[in-house]
Amino acid sequence: MTIVRFLIPLAICIGLDIYAYQAVRVIANRWRTLGWARRAYWWVHALFYLSLVVTPLAAMAGHRLPPRGYFYLITVFVLLYVPKLAAAAVLLLEDASRMVRWIWQRLARWLRPAPSPVTASQPAAGINRKEFLSLTAVALAGIPLAGIVHGVVRERYAFTVRRERVTLPGLPPAFDGFRILQLSDIHVGSFDDLAAVRDGITLANAQGADLIVFTGDLVNDVVDEVGAYGEVFAALRAPLGVLSVLGNHDYGDYHAWPSDREHAAHFQRMLDCHEALGWRLLRNEHAVFARGDDRLAVIGVENWSNRHGFHKRGDLERATRGLPVGAARILLTHDPSHWDSEVRPNFGGIGLTLSGHTHGFQFGVEVPGFRWSPVQYVYRQWAGLYREGGQYLYVNRGFGHIAFMGRVGIRPEITVFELAREAPDHRDPGPDLA
């Protein structure tokens, strides 16, 4: 069954490669100087097929690639096959058109068995229809290819500050204008540019927030990934410190541990890591901040999801126990599906929930008046600010990346919230690129 799950996607990829190759072949035949393109096309794909075969065989022999090796394979897959979908769409339209014409001609011959003689025509000068469509297919494939390359080379470290002014019902006067900075989904094991990450943290510190919060997924698999980046994240500074919660990747569940004991020991090291960074980890508990007689409570729960395959470790009942009467309430929970499933139905006093987890799929389109990403078909709330009645949810697009080593249209995010007592102008100010 495992072999079948491997061979079917491979057969689909090869079929798509052969289909898209038709455009390359037509163009190479038209312009003889591009004959090398046919050979290059198959050499590149042969190397990719070889890597797909060798990688699982090596893993079965005990020689697994490091996680970043798999990320590079995924990135190459995206580079090779997403552009082909654009090319295949053009070629498919042409093939469908040709089939309709063929069926029509067959019907016409059946209805008129004695057609009038047809005079042979000379080939038209210049480019023909097939060559034009092949050029169109290749040109359209170049658009997503250029976007993906830019996303890998530039956008994955293009940290963007987004600002939101949020009205909290019952916000005490002393916390009017209180500023919270949110980071989420660092996935430190995917980074390969220490200086770029340091610049991102410098940008975060420059926002002058009163409090910094981190909403989970510090690592991909194991705490050892933090390494040299530890001093970078330990440099996060705010007058009221840094609060954090755990995400699904922070439990070590995606690593093959020799024993439950080693798994538990690793989890303890993760807890120690948060402490070493100077972050206060909230595990189904809350922190209360006071200004005079006014109170603001920040509640933090462990990972909780309504999606299949994810644990429900969060305990909001326990986390909210003993909260001061009249305190404004903000919740840190990694997975945004928690909001619709438990927070809104059962905890109406929580005015603002901060989450992450989706990364905005690291791929999508966000322009004024229009937003789209494949992740929206999985998560109802996938990026930005949402409101239901008097409650808000914000889904952070993530500071890091995982699997695909890039971001296309969905930039890594640093979010600054200003809490307000009166209704703000709800127009989306968009990202601050300065």
Backbone torsions as a table, in degrees:
resi	resn	phi	psi	omega
1	MET	NA	-38.0	178.1
2	THR	-63.2	-40.3	179.4
3	ILE	-64.6	-40.6	179.1
4	VAL	-62.6	-43.4	178.8
5	ARG	-62.3	-26.3	178.4
6	PHE	-83.4	-42.6	-173.7
7	LEU	-72.1	-34.3	-178.5
8	ILE	-64.2	-51.0	176.6
9	PRO	-61.1	-37.0	178.9
10	LEU	-62.9	-41.7	178.7
11	ALA	-64.1	-38.9	178.1
12	ILE	-63.5	-42.9	179.2
13	CYS	-62.5	-44.8	-179.6
14	ILE	-64.1	-41.0	177.0
15	GLY	-60.7	-42.3	178.1
16	LEU	-65.6	-37.4	178.4
17	ASP	-63.8	-43.4	179.5
18	ILE	-65.1	-40.8	-179.2
19	TYR	-64.1	-47.7	-179.7
20	ALA	-67.7	-27.2	-179.0
21	TYR	-62.8	-25.3	-179.3
22	GLN	-57.1	-38.6	179.0
23	ALA	-68.1	-41.4	178.6
24	VAL	-62.1	-42.4	-178.5
25	ARG	-64.3	-43.5	-179.9
26	VAL	-61.9	-44.4	-179.1
27	ILE	-66.6	-41.5	180.0
28	ALA	-65.6	-35.3	177.6
29	ASN	-70.7	-31.8	-179.3
30	ARG	-75.0	-42.5	178.6
31	TRP	-115.2	99.2	-171.2
32	ARG	-58.4	-27.9	-179.3
33	THR	-66.3	-14.0	179.7
34	LEU	-98.0	17.6	180.0
35	GLY	-59.2	-29.1	178.8
36	TRP	-62.4	-24.7	-175.7
37	ALA	-63.5	-33.3	179.9
38	ARG	-66.0	-43.9	179.2
39	ARG	-67.3	-42.7	-179.5
40	ALA	-62.0	-39.5	-179.5
41	TYR	-55.8	-49.2	-175.7
42	TRP	-79.1	-28.5	175.1
43	TRP	-63.9	-43.8	179.5
44	VAL	-61.9	-45.4	-177.4
45	HIS	-71.3	-34.0	177.5
46	ALA	-62.8	-40.3	177.1
47	LEU	-63.9	-38.7	179.1
48	PHE	-67.3	-44.2	177.6
49	TYR	-59.4	-41.8	-179.3
50	LEU	-60.4	-42.0	179.7
51	SER	-65.4	-35.1	179.1
52	LEU	-67.7	-30.7	179.5
53	VAL	-82.5	-44.3	-175.0
54	VAL	-69.1	-39.2	-174.8
55	THR	-58.3	-52.3	178.9
56	PRO	-67.4	-32.7	178.2
57	LEU	-65.7	-41.4	177.7
58	ALA	-65.3	-37.6	179.1
59	ALA	-64.0	-40.0	178.6
60	MET	-65.7	-27.1	178.2
61	ALA	-87.3	3.9	177.2
62	GLY	91.9	11.5	-179.5
63	HIS	-115.3	74.9	-178.6
64	ARG	-78.1	143.7	172.0
65	LEU	-66.7	148.4	169.3
66	PRO	-64.9	156.8	-176.7
67	PRO	-50.5	-39.1	-178.2
68	ARG	-64.7	-28.6	176.4
69	GLY	-62.0	-42.0	176.5
70	TYR	-66.2	-35.3	179.1
71	PHE	-64.0	-39.1	177.9
72	TYR	-64.6	-39.9	177.6
73	LEU	-62.2	-42.9	178.5
74	ILE	-62.7	-40.8	-179.7
75	THR	-65.1	-42.2	176.8
76	VAL	-63.0	-40.3	177.5
77	PHE	-58.0	-46.7	178.9
78	VAL	-61.6	-42.4	179.6
79	LEU	-62.4	-36.9	-176.0
80	LEU	-81.1	-36.3	-166.0
81	TYR	-108.0	-27.7	175.8
82	VAL	-62.9	-45.9	176.3
83	PRO	-60.3	-33.4	-178.8
84	LYS	-65.4	-28.2	178.0
85	LEU	-62.4	-38.7	177.4
86	ALA	-66.4	-42.7	179.3
87	ALA	-65.8	-42.3	-177.9
88	ALA	-64.4	-31.7	179.4
89	ALA	-61.9	-41.8	178.9
90	VAL	-67.3	-45.8	-179.1
91	LEU	-64.6	-35.7	179.5
92	LEU	-66.6	-39.4	176.6
93	LEU	-61.6	-41.1	178.8
94	GLU	-65.3	-43.6	179.9
95	ASP	-65.7	-38.7	176.9
96	ALA	-63.9	-40.6	178.6
97	SER	-63.1	-42.6	179.4
98	ARG	-64.5	-38.0	179.8
99	MET	-66.9	-40.4	177.8
100	VAL	-61.8	-43.5	179.4
101	ARG	-63.5	-40.4	-179.8
102	TRP	-63.5	-43.9	179.1
103	ILE	-63.4	-41.0	-179.8
104	TRP	-63.7	-41.0	179.4
105	GLN	-65.6	-38.6	177.5
106	ARG	-63.5	-43.2	178.6
107	LEU	-64.4	-40.4	-179.1
108	ALA	-63.4	-39.8	178.7
109	ARG	-66.6	-36.1	179.4
110	TRP	-68.8	-37.6	179.8
111	LEU	-77.3	-28.8	-180.0
112	ARG	-126.7	84.8	-174.6
113	PRO	-66.1	-17.2	-179.4
114	ALA	-118.6	78.0	-178.3
115	PRO	-70.6	154.9	177.6
116	SER	-71.3	150.8	-178.7
117	PRO	-58.1	144.4	179.3
118	VAL	-110.0	128.7	178.9
119	THR	-83.1	128.0	179.9
120	ALA	-62.3	135.9	-179.8
121	SER	-107.6	152.4	177.1
122	GLN	-80.0	145.3	176.5
123	PRO	-57.2	137.8	179.5
124	ALA	-70.4	143.7	178.0
125	ALA	-71.8	153.7	177.7
126	GLY	85.7	-159.3	-174.6
127	ILE	-80.2	138.4	178.6
128	ASN	-94.2	177.8	-174.5
129	ARG	-62.1	-43.1	-177.6
130	LYS	-64.0	-41.4	178.8
131	GLU	-67.4	-39.1	179.0
132	PHE	-62.3	-44.6	-179.6
133	LEU	-67.5	-35.3	177.6
134	SER	-65.9	-42.3	176.8
135	LEU	-63.1	-41.1	178.8
136	THR	-62.5	-42.8	-179.8
137	ALA	-62.5	-44.8	-179.7
138	VAL	-66.7	-40.2	179.5
139	ALA	-64.1	-42.6	178.8
140	LEU	-66.1	-36.7	176.9
141	ALA	-64.2	-30.1	-179.8
142	GLY	-67.0	-24.6	-178.3
143	ILE	-68.4	-55.7	176.9
144	PRO	-65.3	-31.4	178.2
145	LEU	-61.3	-45.5	178.8
146	ALA	-63.1	-40.4	179.0
147	GLY	-64.6	-39.6	179.8
148	ILE	-68.3	-44.4	178.3
149	VAL	-59.6	-43.9	178.4
150	HIS	-63.2	-38.7	179.6
151	GLY	-65.2	-34.6	179.0
152	VAL	-76.0	-43.6	-173.7
153	VAL	-80.0	-37.8	-170.6
154	ARG	-118.1	-48.6	-165.7
155	GLU	-74.1	-22.9	-175.8
156	ARG	-68.9	-17.7	175.0
157	TYR	-116.2	15.7	-180.0
158	ALA	-86.6	69.6	-175.7
159	PHE	-61.2	129.1	-173.3
160	THR	-120.3	131.6	177.1
161	VAL	-90.2	123.4	174.9
162	ARG	-113.4	140.7	-174.6
163	ARG	-120.6	136.1	178.4
164	GLU	-135.4	134.8	173.0
165	ARG	-107.7	116.9	-170.3
166	VAL	-119.2	126.8	174.7
167	THR	-83.1	124.0	176.4
168	LEU	-108.0	119.2	176.8
169	PRO	-57.8	131.4	177.7
170	GLY	75.4	16.6	177.9
171	LEU	-64.2	125.1	-180.0
172	PRO	-62.4	147.9	-176.9
173	PRO	-54.7	-36.2	-176.2
174	ALA	-66.4	-17.9	-178.3
175	PHE	-105.5	9.5	173.3
176	ASP	-66.0	122.1	-176.9
177	GLY	90.5	1.6	177.8
178	PHE	-61.0	136.5	-174.7
179	ARG	-115.1	127.4	178.2
180	ILE	-119.0	132.2	175.0
181	LEU	-106.6	130.1	-179.3
182	GLN	-112.6	131.3	165.0
183	LEU	-117.3	152.4	178.7
184	SER	-153.0	155.9	171.0
185	ASP	49.8	62.3	178.5
186	ILE	-69.6	-42.7	179.4
187	HIS	48.8	58.9	-170.1
188	VAL	-59.0	-27.3	-179.1
189	GLY	-66.9	-11.8	178.6
190	SER	-91.3	-11.9	-175.8
191	PHE	-75.7	146.5	174.0
192	ASP	-138.6	18.8	-179.8
193	ASP	-142.1	92.1	-176.5
194	LEU	-60.8	-40.3	-178.0
195	ALA	-65.0	-39.7	180.0
196	ALA	-65.6	-40.7	179.1
197	VAL	-67.1	-39.7	177.5
198	ARG	-60.9	-39.5	176.9
199	ASP	-62.3	-37.7	178.4
200	GLY	-64.4	-40.1	178.4
201	ILE	-70.8	-36.2	175.2
202	THR	-61.3	-40.9	177.8
203	LEU	-63.4	-40.4	178.4
204	ALA	-63.0	-46.5	180.0
205	ASN	-62.9	-30.4	-177.5
206	ALA	-70.1	-12.1	-178.0
207	GLN	-76.3	-14.8	175.9
208	GLY	65.0	38.2	-179.4
209	ALA	-73.2	153.6	175.3
210	ASP	-73.4	-33.6	-175.4
211	LEU	-144.8	141.4	174.9
212	ILE	-112.7	137.3	176.8
213	VAL	-127.5	146.2	177.4
214	PHE	-123.7	126.3	-171.8
215	THR	-107.2	40.4	164.1
216	GLY	98.0	161.4	-175.1
217	ASP	68.1	66.1	173.4
218	LEU	-70.5	-36.5	-175.4
219	VAL	-123.7	174.5	171.7
220	ASN	-87.2	-50.3	-174.4
221	ASP	-134.9	-49.6	-173.4
222	VAL	-132.6	154.7	-175.1
223	VAL	-69.2	-20.5	178.7
224	ASP	-60.9	-20.4	179.4
225	GLU	-61.4	-25.9	-175.2
226	VAL	-60.5	-49.7	173.0
227	GLY	40.8	-126.3	-176.3
228	ALA	-66.9	-17.7	-179.9
229	TYR	-76.0	-11.4	-179.2
230	GLY	-57.6	-44.6	-179.2
231	GLU	-67.2	-27.8	178.1
232	VAL	-67.4	-48.4	-177.5
233	PHE	-76.8	-23.7	174.7
234	ALA	-69.1	-15.2	-179.8
235	ALA	-81.7	-4.9	175.8
236	LEU	-60.5	131.3	-174.9
237	ARG	-136.9	136.4	172.2
238	ALA	-153.2	150.7	-178.3
239	PRO	-53.3	-36.8	-178.6
240	LEU	-101.3	10.9	173.5
241	GLY	86.4	-163.7	-177.4
242	VAL	-124.7	125.5	173.3
243	LEU	-105.8	145.9	-177.9
244	SER	-141.5	159.0	171.0
245	VAL	-133.6	170.5	-178.2
246	LEU	-95.3	145.3	172.2
247	GLY	-108.0	176.2	-175.9
248	ASN	-60.6	-28.9	-179.5
249	HIS	-79.2	-13.5	-172.4
250	ASP	-83.9	-4.6	-177.3
251	TYR	-91.9	-5.9	-178.0
252	GLY	75.8	16.3	-175.9
253	ASP	-72.9	-15.7	-176.9
254	TYR	-98.6	12.3	177.8
255	HIS	-114.7	142.1	179.8
256	ALA	-83.5	104.1	-178.8
257	TRP	-92.4	141.4	178.7
258	PRO	-63.0	-27.6	-177.5
259	SER	-155.5	161.9	176.0
260	ASP	-63.0	-32.1	179.9
261	ARG	-63.2	-43.7	179.4
262	GLU	-68.9	-35.5	175.9
263	HIS	-61.0	-45.9	179.7
264	ALA	-65.2	-37.7	178.5
265	ALA	-65.1	-37.8	177.7
266	HIS	-64.3	-41.1	-179.7
267	PHE	-62.6	-38.2	176.9
268	GLN	-63.2	-37.3	176.8
269	ARG	-65.1	-33.5	176.1
270	MET	-65.0	-43.2	177.3
271	LEU	-61.5	-42.0	179.1
272	ASP	-64.9	-32.8	179.7
273	CYS	-64.4	-45.0	177.6
274	HIS	-58.3	-41.7	179.1
275	GLU	-65.4	-41.1	179.7
276	ALA	-65.0	-31.5	177.4
277	LEU	-73.9	-12.9	-176.9
278	GLY	86.0	18.1	179.9
279	TRP	-98.0	139.0	175.8
280	ARG	-90.7	110.1	-177.7
281	LEU	-83.5	123.6	178.4
282	LEU	-98.3	115.7	-179.8
283	ARG	-116.0	87.1	-177.3
284	ASN	58.4	51.1	179.9
285	GLU	-151.1	-177.2	-178.1
286	HIS	-140.2	159.5	173.8
287	ALA	-120.5	139.1	-178.1
288	VAL	-117.3	131.3	178.0
289	PHE	-113.2	137.5	-175.6
290	ALA	-119.2	139.4	168.9
291	ARG	-132.4	102.4	-172.5
292	GLY	63.8	-127.6	179.1
293	ASP	-89.7	-2.9	-177.0
294	ASP	-89.9	150.0	-176.1
295	ARG	-133.0	142.6	172.4
296	LEU	-128.4	123.8	-178.3
297	ALA	-107.0	130.0	173.8
298	VAL	-110.2	117.6	-176.3
299	ILE	-100.5	135.2	178.2
300	GLY	-127.9	128.6	179.6
301	VAL	-119.8	156.6	173.8
302	GLU	-71.3	173.5	-172.0
303	ASN	-59.7	133.5	179.0
304	TRP	-141.3	126.9	-177.9
305	SER	-142.5	149.3	173.1
306	ASN	-98.4	8.6	179.6
307	ARG	-88.1	144.6	179.8
308	HIS	-63.0	136.5	177.1
309	GLY	94.3	-6.4	178.2
310	PHE	-110.7	145.4	-177.3
311	HIS	-78.2	157.8	171.5
312	LYS	-111.5	75.8	-178.5
313	ARG	-89.2	-17.7	-178.0
314	GLY	-69.1	145.1	179.6
315	ASP	-135.6	90.6	-176.9
316	LEU	-68.6	-33.4	179.4
317	GLU	-59.2	-47.1	178.9
318	ARG	-67.9	-40.8	-175.3
319	ALA	-65.9	-28.8	-177.2
320	THR	-96.3	-1.9	-178.6
321	ARG	-65.7	129.4	177.1
322	GLY	83.4	14.5	178.3
323	LEU	-66.4	142.4	178.3
324	PRO	-63.1	140.5	177.1
325	VAL	-64.7	133.0	177.2
326	GLY	86.3	-2.8	-179.9
327	ALA	-74.9	137.7	170.8
328	ALA	-68.3	145.9	-171.5
329	ARG	-123.4	129.1	175.7
330	ILE	-124.9	134.4	-176.7
331	LEU	-111.7	135.1	171.0
332	LEU	-106.9	116.2	177.6
333	THR	-145.7	131.6	-168.8
334	HIS	-64.0	-44.8	-170.8
335	ASP	-97.8	123.9	-176.9
336	PRO	-68.3	-17.2	178.0
337	SER	-65.1	-16.7	177.5
338	HIS	-62.4	-32.8	-172.9
339	TRP	-63.0	-54.2	-179.2
340	ASP	-70.1	-32.5	-172.2
341	SER	-80.0	-36.4	-174.8
342	GLU	-134.4	-40.2	-172.2
343	VAL	-65.4	-56.4	-177.4
344	ARG	-64.2	-45.0	-178.0
345	PRO	-67.3	-33.1	-168.2
346	ASN	-118.6	-11.8	-175.9
347	PHE	-134.7	67.0	-176.4
348	GLY	-65.5	-17.0	179.8
349	GLY	-77.8	-8.2	178.3
350	ILE	-83.4	110.3	-173.9
351	GLY	-79.4	-34.8	-175.9
352	LEU	-137.4	127.6	175.3
353	THR	-113.7	131.6	179.0
354	LEU	-113.9	126.1	-177.1
355	SER	-135.6	-178.4	176.9
356	GLY	-150.1	-122.3	168.4
357	HIS	79.2	-44.0	-170.7
358	THR	-79.5	-27.4	-174.3
359	HIS	62.1	7.1	-170.8
360	GLY	61.1	18.8	-177.4
361	PHE	69.0	-0.7	-175.8
362	GLN	60.2	17.6	-175.8
363	PHE	-157.5	122.6	178.7
364	GLY	170.5	-169.7	179.9
365	VAL	-129.2	127.5	174.8
366	GLU	-134.4	103.7	176.0
367	VAL	-130.4	159.9	179.6
368	PRO	-53.6	122.6	178.3
369	GLY	89.5	-5.4	-178.3
370	PHE	-152.0	132.0	175.4
371	ARG	-138.6	138.2	176.7
372	TRP	-152.2	140.3	172.0
373	SER	-155.9	147.2	177.5
374	PRO	-56.8	-25.8	-176.8
375	VAL	-67.9	-17.4	-179.1
376	GLN	-68.1	-15.9	176.9
377	TYR	-84.3	-5.0	178.2
378	VAL	-111.7	-42.6	-178.0
379	TYR	-117.7	127.0	179.2
380	ARG	-64.9	-40.4	174.7
381	GLN	-109.9	114.0	-170.9
382	TRP	-124.8	-17.6	177.2
383	ALA	-169.0	136.6	175.3
384	GLY	91.7	-163.2	-172.1
385	LEU	-98.4	134.0	177.5
386	TYR	-127.2	150.1	-179.4
387	ARG	-138.2	135.1	171.7
388	GLU	-133.4	113.1	-177.5
389	GLY	60.9	-126.0	-179.8
390	GLY	-97.6	13.7	-178.6
391	GLN	-113.9	143.4	-179.8
392	TYR	-118.7	148.5	169.0
393	LEU	-128.2	134.2	172.1
394	TYR	-120.7	128.6	178.6
395	VAL	-109.1	110.7	-179.1
396	ASN	-75.4	140.7	-177.4
397	ARG	-79.7	-4.2	175.2
398	GLY	95.5	145.8	178.8
399	PHE	-89.2	-29.9	-177.1
400	GLY	-114.1	-155.9	-179.7
401	HIS	-151.7	162.0	179.1
402	ILE	-149.9	149.5	-179.8
403	ALA	68.6	-83.0	174.9
404	PHE	-74.6	123.6	-174.2
405	MET	-85.0	52.4	179.8
406	GLY	-172.0	179.7	175.4
407	ARG	-142.2	129.3	-178.8
408	VAL	-120.3	106.2	178.0
409	GLY	80.2	-11.4	-180.0
410	ILE	-124.0	95.9	-173.4
411	ARG	-79.7	154.3	174.3
412	PRO	-63.0	145.9	-162.9
413	GLU	-126.8	141.6	166.4
414	ILE	-121.6	123.4	-174.7
415	THR	-113.9	134.5	177.7
416	VAL	-118.1	122.0	179.0
417	PHE	-107.2	136.0	170.1
418	GLU	-112.3	119.0	-179.8
419	LEU	-80.9	139.2	-176.0
420	ALA	-135.7	153.9	177.8
421	ARG	-95.3	-28.1	-179.8
422	GLU	-105.5	162.9	-175.2
423	ALA	-65.3	129.7	177.5
424	PRO	-88.8	174.1	168.6
425	ASP	-75.0	118.9	-171.8
426	HIS	-84.6	6.7	177.1
427	ARG	-66.2	137.1	-179.3
428	ASP	-70.3	115.8	-179.9
429	PRO	-71.0	-11.8	179.1
430	GLY	74.2	179.4	-177.8
431	PRO	-73.4	146.3	174.2
432	ASP	-96.5	106.5	-174.8
433	LEU	-91.4	0.9	-177.4
434	ALA	-73.0	NA	NA
